[in-house]
Amino acid sequence: MFYPEKCTLCGTCIETCTWMGAGKDEAVSWQKAMIKGESSPALDRCITCFSCNERCPQGANPFDLHASLQEKFRKPFPSAVVDSFEAHYNFTGTLKEVPKAKRVMSACMYDKSHADIMQGRLYDLPVVGGKPFFCWGLFSHFGAGKTQKEHGLDLVNRLAMTGAEEVVCFHVDCYSMLATTLPDMGIDVPFRPVHLAEHLVEVLKANRQAIKPLNIAIAYQRPCASKHNPEMESVIDELFSLAGAERVKRTYDRGNSLCCSSLNLLFNRGDGQAEREKNILDAKEAGARCLVYFCPVCKDTLADTAARHGLPMVFLGDIARMAIGEIEQPV
């Protein structure tokens, strides 16, 4: 949620945005207008990458303000578009059976669309997925908080049916929704959301004897939703360290990471090829031998550009699988 009492109108959130193209005076003026509940050019230029929350020096969460106003003024998408996406993802059937366990994994929709990256003994626990367990994180990009709140409560209730004390979130959006967005909306989450990297660290620590350090330099493609939980960066770093993967220091990482450009395409702001080139070349020039992704959308968006520059893309969980010898390193 936005904390107006913390906002000092420094303009950092908008002035430092990769996409806004605003100077200091514009940034302050736009933010003032939005605090008053008014529209501003920022609502049209924002591509909803959440970075401003992470960059705000006061922790005021300016993106949450922008998102609420995008919903109020129906920018960038009209209600009909949001309603169409809602109808597509909404589960209207009857949920007959769910596994019962103290720890389960929520796969969101990826057990259907990207089942190939959910293989191996690292994921040897009961899994729930499909439309009933869609996390609605996508709707943060639509300015559709009310839709998220309505269906997010259904998601929490369905996950609670498993009786789980802990829910491992296979997708980063699921974790940010359950750990931050829904609690901020006043929804009680009666289990502990577990970040996938946290789960993988636990499994690797329990199987230290099986680890053969990869000794590989990697670049990491931070997904947009990770900006909601920057504290998990240290857990991801721990995962890489356990696996013997060195995260290279590069320009477009951590607080300065670039969106994969899927949002450019979503908002019809150009094809994003220039951003993809800049991102991939930055990783290559920093000495990375592969680009590790967490969000499958990042992989789908960057794959062609990465392949053209000879940079294999590796799923975050596959780094752990390589370390225990389940799969081979990329050539």
C-alpha positions as CSV (number, residue, x, y, z in Angstrom):
1,M,0.0,0.0,0.0
2,F,1.0,3.6,-0.5
3,Y,2.2,5.5,2.6
4,P,1.6,9.2,1.9
5,E,3.1,10.2,5.2
6,K,6.4,8.8,4.1
7,C,6.4,10.6,0.7
8,T,8.7,13.6,0.8
9,L,8.0,14.5,-2.9
10,C,11.7,14.0,-3.8
11,G,10.6,12.8,-7.2
12,T,13.0,9.8,-7.2
13,C,10.3,7.3,-8.1
14,I,9.5,9.0,-11.4
15,E,12.8,10.8,-12.2
16,T,14.8,7.6,-12.0
17,C,12.3,5.5,-13.9
18,T,13.6,3.8,-17.1
19,W,10.4,4.3,-18.9
20,M,8.9,7.7,-17.8
21,G,11.5,10.1,-19.4
22,A,10.7,12.7,-16.8
23,G,12.9,15.4,-15.2
24,K,13.0,16.4,-11.6
25,D,10.4,19.1,-11.9
26,E,8.0,17.0,-13.8
27,A,8.4,14.1,-11.4
28,V,7.6,16.2,-8.4
29,S,4.6,17.9,-10.2
30,W,3.2,14.5,-11.3
31,Q,3.6,13.0,-7.9
32,K,1.9,15.9,-6.2
33,A,-1.1,15.6,-8.6
34,M,-1.4,11.8,-7.9
35,I,-1.3,12.2,-4.2
36,K,-4.3,14.5,-4.6
37,G,-6.0,11.7,-6.5
38,E,-5.6,13.3,-9.9
39,S,-4.4,11.9,-13.1
40,S,-1.0,12.6,-14.5
41,P,1.2,11.6,-17.5
42,A,2.9,9.0,-15.3
43,L,-0.2,6.8,-15.4
44,D,0.1,6.6,-19.2
45,R,3.9,6.1,-19.3
46,C,4.1,3.6,-16.4
47,I,4.7,0.1,-17.6
48,T,4.1,-1.4,-14.2
49,C,7.5,-2.9,-13.5
50,F,7.2,-2.1,-9.8
51,S,10.8,-0.7,-9.7
52,C,9.7,2.6,-8.2
53,N,8.7,0.9,-5.0
54,E,12.1,-0.5,-4.6
55,R,13.9,2.8,-5.5
56,C,11.8,5.0,-3.2
57,P,14.3,6.1,-0.5
58,Q,11.5,6.5,2.0
59,G,9.7,3.2,1.4
60,A,6.4,5.0,0.5
61,N,5.5,2.4,-2.2
62,P,4.7,4.9,-4.9
63,F,3.8,2.2,-7.4
64,D,0.8,1.3,-5.2
65,L,-0.5,4.8,-5.6
66,H,0.1,4.7,-9.4
67,A,-1.8,1.4,-9.6
68,S,-4.8,2.6,-7.6
69,L,-5.1,5.6,-9.9
70,Q,-4.7,3.5,-13.0
71,E,-7.7,1.5,-11.7
72,K,-9.6,4.8,-11.0
73,F,-9.0,6.3,-14.4
74,R,-8.9,2.9,-16.2
75,K,-5.4,3.3,-17.6
76,P,-3.8,1.8,-19.6
77,F,-6.6,-0.7,-20.2
78,P,-10.3,0.0,-20.4
79,S,-12.7,-2.0,-18.3
80,A,-13.7,-4.3,-21.2
81,V,-10.1,-5.5,-21.6
82,V,-9.7,-6.2,-17.9
83,D,-13.1,-8.0,-17.8
84,S,-12.1,-10.1,-20.8
85,F,-8.9,-11.3,-19.0
86,E,-10.8,-11.9,-15.8
87,A,-13.3,-14.1,-17.6
88,H,-10.4,-16.1,-19.2
89,Y,-8.6,-16.8,-15.9
90,N,-11.6,-17.2,-13.6
91,F,-12.4,-20.7,-12.3
92,T,-16.1,-21.3,-12.2
93,G,-16.2,-25.1,-11.6
94,T,-16.2,-27.2,-8.5
95,L,-12.9,-28.1,-6.8
96,K,-13.3,-31.7,-6.0
97,E,-10.1,-32.9,-4.4
98,V,-6.9,-31.3,-3.2
99,P,-3.8,-33.0,-1.7
100,K,-3.4,-32.8,2.0
101,A,0.1,-32.1,3.4
102,K,2.0,-29.8,5.7
103,R,3.9,-28.4,2.7
104,V,2.5,-28.2,-0.8
105,M,3.7,-26.4,-4.0
106,S,1.4,-24.0,-5.8
107,A,2.3,-24.1,-9.5
108,C,-0.1,-21.4,-10.6
109,M,-0.7,-22.1,-14.3
110,Y,2.9,-23.4,-15.0
111,D,2.2,-27.1,-14.4
112,K,0.3,-26.9,-17.6
113,S,2.3,-24.4,-19.7
114,H,5.9,-25.1,-18.5
115,A,5.8,-28.6,-17.0
116,D,9.3,-29.3,-18.3
117,I,10.9,-27.0,-15.6
118,M,9.0,-28.7,-12.8
119,Q,10.8,-32.1,-13.0
120,G,13.1,-33.8,-10.6
121,R,13.4,-34.7,-6.9
122,L,13.7,-31.1,-5.8
123,Y,10.0,-30.8,-6.4
124,D,9.0,-34.0,-4.7
125,L,6.0,-32.7,-2.9
126,P,2.3,-32.4,-3.5
127,V,1.4,-29.9,-6.2
128,V,-1.7,-27.9,-6.9
129,G,-2.2,-25.8,-10.1
130,G,-4.3,-24.7,-12.9
131,K,-7.1,-22.1,-13.0
132,P,-8.3,-22.7,-9.4
133,F,-4.8,-21.7,-8.2
134,F,-4.1,-18.9,-10.6
135,C,-2.5,-16.2,-8.4
136,W,-3.9,-13.1,-10.2
137,G,-0.5,-11.4,-10.0
138,L,-0.8,-10.5,-13.7
139,F,-3.6,-8.1,-12.8
140,S,-1.1,-5.8,-11.1
141,H,-0.1,-4.8,-14.6
142,F,-3.7,-4.0,-15.5
143,G,-4.5,-1.5,-12.6
144,A,-7.1,-4.0,-11.3
145,G,-6.6,-4.2,-7.6
146,K,-10.3,-4.9,-6.9
147,T,-10.2,-7.9,-9.2
148,Q,-7.1,-9.2,-7.4
149,K,-8.7,-8.8,-4.0
150,E,-11.9,-10.6,-5.0
151,H,-10.2,-13.6,-6.6
152,G,-7.2,-13.5,-4.3
153,L,-9.4,-14.4,-1.4
154,D,-10.7,-17.4,-3.4
155,L,-7.1,-18.4,-4.0
156,V,-6.1,-18.3,-0.4
157,N,-9.2,-20.3,0.6
158,R,-8.4,-23.0,-1.9
159,L,-4.8,-23.3,-0.9
160,A,-6.0,-23.5,2.8
161,M,-8.1,-26.5,1.8
162,T,-4.8,-28.5,1.6
163,G,-4.3,-27.9,5.3
164,A,-0.7,-26.8,4.5
165,E,1.3,-24.9,7.0
166,E,3.7,-23.8,4.2
167,V,3.0,-23.2,0.5
168,V,6.0,-23.2,-1.8
169,C,5.3,-20.7,-4.6
170,F,6.7,-22.0,-7.9
171,H,6.2,-18.6,-9.6
172,V,7.5,-15.3,-8.3
173,D,4.1,-13.6,-8.8
174,C,2.4,-16.2,-6.5
175,Y,4.9,-15.4,-3.8
176,S,4.5,-11.6,-4.1
177,M,0.8,-12.0,-4.0
178,L,0.6,-14.2,-1.0
179,A,3.5,-12.6,0.9
180,T,2.8,-8.9,0.2
181,T,-0.1,-7.9,-2.1
182,L,-3.0,-9.8,-0.5
183,P,-2.0,-9.1,3.1
184,D,-1.7,-5.4,2.2
185,M,-5.3,-5.7,1.0
186,G,-6.4,-7.0,4.4
187,I,-6.6,-10.6,3.4
188,D,-5.4,-13.1,6.0
189,V,-3.1,-15.8,4.7
190,P,-3.3,-18.7,7.2
191,F,-0.1,-20.4,5.9
192,R,3.5,-19.3,5.3
193,P,4.3,-18.5,1.7
194,V,7.7,-20.0,0.8
195,H,9.8,-18.5,-2.0
196,L,11.0,-21.1,-4.5
197,A,14.6,-20.1,-3.9
198,E,14.1,-20.6,-0.1
199,H,12.7,-24.1,-0.8
200,L,15.7,-24.9,-3.1
201,V,18.2,-23.7,-0.5
202,E,16.7,-26.0,2.1
203,V,16.8,-29.0,-0.2
204,L,20.4,-28.3,-1.3
205,K,21.5,-27.9,2.4
206,A,19.8,-31.2,3.2
207,N,21.8,-32.8,0.3
208,R,25.2,-31.1,0.6
209,Q,27.0,-34.4,-0.1
210,A,25.4,-34.6,-3.5
211,I,26.5,-31.1,-4.6
212,K,29.2,-30.7,-7.2
213,P,29.9,-26.9,-7.5
214,L,29.1,-25.7,-11.0
215,N,31.9,-23.1,-11.1
216,I,30.0,-21.1,-13.6
217,A,29.5,-17.4,-14.0
218,I,25.8,-16.5,-14.4
219,A,23.7,-13.3,-14.9
220,Y,20.3,-13.2,-13.2
221,Q,17.2,-11.8,-14.9
222,R,15.1,-10.3,-12.1
223,P,11.4,-10.6,-12.7
224,C,9.2,-7.6,-12.1
225,A,7.2,-9.1,-9.2
226,S,10.5,-9.6,-7.3
227,K,10.5,-5.8,-6.7
228,H,7.8,-6.4,-4.1
229,N,10.1,-8.6,-2.0
230,P,13.7,-7.3,-2.5
231,E,14.6,-9.1,0.8
232,M,14.6,-12.4,-1.1
233,E,17.6,-11.3,-3.2
234,S,19.8,-12.6,-0.4
235,V,18.1,-16.0,-0.5
236,I,18.7,-16.2,-4.3
237,D,22.3,-15.3,-3.8
238,E,22.6,-18.1,-1.2
239,L,21.1,-20.5,-3.7
240,F,23.7,-19.5,-6.3
241,S,26.5,-19.8,-3.7
242,L,25.4,-23.3,-2.6
243,A,25.4,-24.4,-6.3
244,G,28.8,-22.9,-7.0
245,A,27.4,-20.3,-9.4
246,E,28.9,-16.8,-9.4
247,R,26.4,-14.0,-10.0
248,V,28.3,-11.5,-12.2
249,K,28.3,-7.8,-11.4
250,R,26.6,-6.0,-14.2
251,T,24.8,-2.7,-14.9
252,Y,21.3,-4.1,-15.2
253,D,20.9,-6.1,-12.1
254,R,19.4,-5.8,-8.6
255,G,17.9,-2.3,-8.1
256,N,18.8,-1.4,-11.7
257,S,17.4,-4.5,-13.4
258,L,15.6,-4.2,-16.7
259,C,12.2,-5.6,-17.5
260,C,12.4,-8.4,-20.0
261,S,10.4,-6.1,-22.3
262,S,7.2,-8.3,-22.2
263,L,5.5,-5.2,-20.7
264,N,6.5,-3.1,-23.7
265,L,4.6,-5.6,-25.8
266,L,1.7,-5.8,-23.4
267,F,1.2,-2.1,-23.5
268,N,2.0,-1.7,-27.2
269,R,5.0,0.5,-26.4
270,G,7.2,-0.8,-29.2
271,D,8.7,-4.2,-29.6
272,G,11.3,-3.7,-26.9
273,Q,14.1,-5.2,-29.0
274,A,16.5,-2.4,-28.1
275,E,16.0,-3.1,-24.4
276,R,16.5,-6.8,-24.9
277,E,19.7,-6.3,-26.8
278,K,21.0,-3.9,-24.1
279,N,20.1,-6.4,-21.4
280,I,21.6,-9.5,-23.0
281,L,24.8,-7.7,-24.1
282,D,25.3,-6.4,-20.6
283,A,25.2,-10.0,-19.2
284,K,27.6,-11.2,-21.9
285,E,30.1,-8.4,-21.4
286,A,30.1,-9.0,-17.7
287,G,31.3,-12.5,-18.3
288,A,28.1,-14.5,-17.8
289,R,28.0,-18.0,-19.4
290,C,24.2,-18.2,-19.0
291,L,21.3,-16.1,-18.1
292,V,19.2,-17.4,-15.2
293,Y,15.5,-16.6,-15.2
294,F,12.8,-17.1,-12.6
295,C,9.7,-16.0,-14.5
296,P,8.9,-18.1,-17.6
297,V,7.6,-15.0,-19.3
298,C,11.1,-13.5,-19.1
299,K,12.5,-16.7,-20.8
300,D,9.8,-16.6,-23.5
301,T,10.5,-13.0,-24.2
302,L,14.3,-13.0,-24.1
303,A,15.1,-16.4,-25.6
304,D,15.5,-15.4,-29.2
305,T,17.8,-12.5,-28.4
306,A,19.8,-14.5,-25.9
307,A,20.3,-17.4,-28.4
308,R,21.5,-15.0,-31.1
309,H,24.2,-13.8,-28.8
310,G,25.1,-17.4,-27.7
311,L,23.8,-17.0,-24.1
312,P,21.9,-20.0,-22.9
313,M,18.9,-19.4,-20.6
314,V,18.5,-21.5,-17.5
315,F,15.6,-21.7,-15.1
316,L,16.4,-20.8,-11.5
317,G,15.5,-24.3,-10.2
318,D,17.7,-25.9,-12.9
319,I,20.7,-24.3,-11.3
320,A,20.0,-26.4,-8.2
321,R,19.3,-29.5,-10.3
322,M,22.6,-29.1,-12.2
323,A,24.4,-28.8,-8.8
324,I,23.2,-32.2,-7.7
325,G,23.8,-33.8,-11.1
326,E,20.3,-34.3,-12.3
327,I,20.8,-32.3,-15.5
328,E,23.8,-31.1,-17.4
329,Q,25.2,-27.6,-17.5
330,P,24.5,-25.6,-20.7
331,V,27.3,-25.9,-23.3
